[in-house]
Amino acid sequence: MKTKAIGYGRQGRQNIAVLMQQLHVSTPEKATTTKVPKYGTEERRINEDATRPPLAPVDTNAQRKKEGEKTKEKTRKPKRQSLLPDKQPPIKAVDLEHCTAKYLEPLRCLKDVNSDVLDFESWASTWSSVCGFEKIAHGAYGAVYRMESKSQPCISTIGKLIPLQARIGWGSKTKQFTPVKSAANEVFFLSTLDEIDGFVQFRKAEVLCGRLPEPLAAASTAFDDKSHDDIPTRFPQACTYPTQLWLFIEMSDAGIDLETALRVDLPREKGSILRGSPNGDKYLSAVQVRDIFWQVASAVAVAEKKLDFEHRDLHLGNICLTRSHQQVEGMDTELWTSTPSLLVTIIDYSLSRGRTADDATVFKDLSDDPELFTGQGDPQYEVYRQMRGVAEEEDDSWEGSMPFTNVLWLDHLLEMLLERATIIHQDADHCQLWQKLTDLRKSLGRRRATAKFNSAQDVVEFCEMETSR
């Protein structure tokens, strides 16, 4: 879904001068041996001292395939602790009617969701004692807040607040509220994909009951005063009811979203993480395009292999960036071989499809939202219509596995990146990398009937073979 103003990151505190030094391109010495992808070997630190394990691309060695060796998968990352300390006064729980408790069972039965439904006012009071609230986005699903520690201002977390559909009454019909089953699906993907490098780190989820408390309402008012978008930025009136149900999801702060970072109308300190020179150049280098695309493609390919994953909504607002803390003296211009200057995190799985360990399918039936396919004015709407065309070939079913949808979104991503890239003032190696990226874009953009790739894994394997030549 189209969502404005998402930015899961500490935009104002980026050291742009240091960043641009890191992104300075110099031609490395040519190696005589064949290189292999080395993404993910650097320290990844986003508002905390934490590391993420190496991102291991899909193994395409033909001999190993013949021997039946399995593709090396990424190791599980340790869960980060919630920003809320464990030693806090207990938050008041709400006594639910039997029917309501049963209605919430799809959420409450998940191991990553608190079994008690918490009083929203008591919950907000507890959180307010340790952090402040800043609303940073509002979309069809609800709102996103950044909560910054009062004792350690450099530490923050992200909270996604989703109003849930009521069991009965007006609130059970409106599309502005999320069905309980859809909310449970998103928690499943957050928890499952958390172990794959490149996806946002999940912390916890809680079901709340009550009106929107004052700290969050004040943050919403401040957000409205700053917002210039022509989309609704407030919760529906029904959210003022004392019986309103909510889902709160806490996750790591993953940086600024790509849509915001690419906007040319932003001040330098907010939008220049991607600019290719300290002079405020508004374009990407070929190396930056490669870094972003490769990390997204690799992460989706691993998720695709692990649980038949399809994101189905991988627009620029759902890809977050932060700069690498690795000191990089020069940038390798091989096709998919370098230490990345930018680190990518994929977010928002509200439209995603996958399967559980028991082979049950988790998905959202997009045919229930026909307005999704009628949008105009942004290239991402065309991708929704292309996905619908793929679904029509599968008997109009959104339940089945259609990994080609991942190829459609990778094509969209690379198209958007190349539109903002330049080869002006670049050396021969960068021009060659640019040409390879352009050729890949042409291959991705073909129709399904003549497609060179049928999945994200196919895309990654092709890129690895190009590197080994």
C-alpha positions, 0 to 999 in steps of 0.5 A, a space after each residue: 500500500 502507498 504510505 507516505 513519510 515513513 522513515 525508521 531511522 535517525 535521519 538528523 544525526 547522520 554524519 554526512 561528511 563521514 558518509 560521503 568520505 566512505 562513499 568516495 569511489 577509487 579504483 581497486 587493484 585488479 585481482 587475478 582470482 575469481 571473486 565471490 560475494 562478500 556482503 554482510 561481513 561488516 559490523 551492523 550497528 543501528 542505534 545500538 552496539 549490535 552485530 548481524 551475521 554474514 549475509 550468505 547468498 544462495 550457493 550456485 556452485 554446480 558441483 555442489 548442486 550435483 553432490 546434493 549439498 544444501 544452500 548455506 542459510 543465514 544463522 539465527 540472529 539473537 533477539 534484541 531486548 525491548 527498550 522497556 526494561 523488564 523490571 517495571 511495575 506490572 501493566 494493568 490487564 483488561 478483563 475481556 468478555 468470553 466472545 472477545 477473548 475468543 475473537 482475539 485467539 489468533 493473536 493471543 495464541 502466538 508465542 510472540 504476543 502477550 497473552 493478556 490484553 493490556 489497558 492502553 492508558 496503563 501501558 502508555 504510562 509505563 512506557 512514558 516513564 522511560 521514553 518519549 513518543 515521536 510519530 513518524 508515519 501514518 498509513 492505511 494500517 495505522 501509525 508508526 512511532 519512534 520511542 527514544 530512551 530518556 536516559 540514553 537518547 542515542 537508543 531508540 525503538 520503533 513501534 507500529 500501532 494498528 487499530 484492530 477490527 471490532 468483533 461486531 458493530 461499525 468497527 467490524 466493517 471499516 477497512 481502516 481497521 485491520 482484521 485480527 487474522 491479518 494482524 496475526 499474519 504480520 506477527 508471524 512474518 516478523 518473528 519468522 523473517 527476523 532470523 534472516 539478515 536484511 529483514 527488520 528485527 522483531 522485539 515483541 507484540 502486545 494487544 491493547 484496549 482503550 482510547 488513544 492515550 495522551 502521549 500518543 495523541 500529542 505525538 499525532 498532533 505534532 505529526 499533523 502540524 508538520 505533515 504536508 501529505 494529502 493522505 489522512 494522518 489521524 485514526 478514525 473516530 471509533 478509536 476514541 471508544 474505550 473498548 477499541 482494540 489495538 496491536 502494538 508491534 515493537 521492532 528495531 530502528 532500521 534507518 531512513 526509508 528509501 522513498 524519503 531518502 530519494 526525495 530531492 526536496 528534503 534538507 541535506 541532513 535528512 535526504 542526502 544519505 544516498 547522494 554521491 558527493 559531499 557537494 549535495 549531488 542528488 544522484 546515486 552512483 552505480 556502486 550505491 545502486 548495486 549495494 541496495 539492489 543486491 542486499 534486497 535481492 539476496 534477503 528475499 531469495 533466502 526468505 523465498 527458499 526458507 518459507 516460499 516467501 513473497 513480499 508482494 508490496 516491496 515499494 521504496 517506502 518498505 526498504 530502509 537504509 542506514 550507512 555502514 559503520 565499516 571504514 571503507 577506503 575504496 569501493 570495489 566495482 565488480 558486479 556483486 563483490 564489495 563491502 556495502 556502503 549502505 545497509 538495507 532492511 526490508 519492512 512491512 509484511 502486511 501483504 506478504 505470503 509464505 508458509 509455516 513449518 507445518 506447511 500451512 499457507 499464510 497470506 492476504 487475499 488481495 482480491 478483497 481490496 480492489 482499490 489496490 489495483 486502481 491507483 494512479 500516479 506512481 509506478 508501484 501501482 502498475 506492479 500491483 496490476 502486474 501481480 494481479 495478472 500473475 494471480 489470474 494465471 493461477 485461477 485468481 488465487 492469491 494463496 498459491 506460490 507465485 515467486 515471480 511477484 518477487 521478480 516484479 518488485 525487484 524489477 521495480 526497485 532497480 528501475 527506480 534506482 537507475 532513474 536516480 543514478 548517474 555515470 557522470 564523472 565516473 571512471 571506466 569501471 563504474 561505467 562498466 558496472 552501470 552497463 551491467 546493471 542496465 542489462 540486468 534491468 532489461 532482463 528483469 523487465 520482460 513479461 512472464 511468458 518470456 521471463 529470464 527469471 521466475 524467482 528472486 533465487 534465479 536473479 541472485 544465481 544469475 548475478 553470481 554467475 556473472 561475477 564468476 565469469 
